[in-house]
Amino acid sequence: MNKAFTKEDNGSTPERLPDLPISPHPNHVTPQGLARLKARHAALEAELARLREGRDFLDDLHPLAVAERDLRYVEARLNTAILVPPPTEATDQVRFGATVTVADEDGQESTYTIVGEDESDPAQHLIAAFSPLARALIEARVGDIVEWPKPTGMVELEVLRVTYRD
């Protein structure tokens, strides 16, 4: 077999995996999002220490390379995090970190929280601030009707409630 198609492993270090892509959007985070990033960082450091201790027994160095790559990503996100605390005064205006209850044209209510990119989870109604829905809601007030551009067409939503977590 041609040497170009073989990979020798001398057991020294795992192959460095390419870094995960970093978003071009500002890295705004809620206090909860920052706490999760810090917890993920600590968990990855502990996992790396565990993997490095047992490295002599690892048949596959891929988990070590994955943990190192993930740690580089989390460190980059922590280094660029912009903490956005909730407003200190009560407000009915939608801003970053708001939990917003809306009603569609059929009166169906839904609740969304506008969060940072690393915190977003659409299945849990945690939406990134740069998403079309969040952009439609930001700066709206209770009672406002906003237009949410969806692939299936424009949807009108009425803002019913705005709250903020501490």
Secondary structure, DSSP 4 states (H G I P E B T S, - for coil): --GGG-----SSSPPPPPPPPPPSS--EE-HHHHHHHHHHHHHHHHHHHHHHHTGGG-S--HHHHHHHHHHHHHHHHHHH-EE-PPPSS---B--TTEEEEEE-TT--EEEEEEE-GGG-BGGGTEEETTSHHHHHHTT-BTT-EEEEEETTEEEEEEEEEEEE--
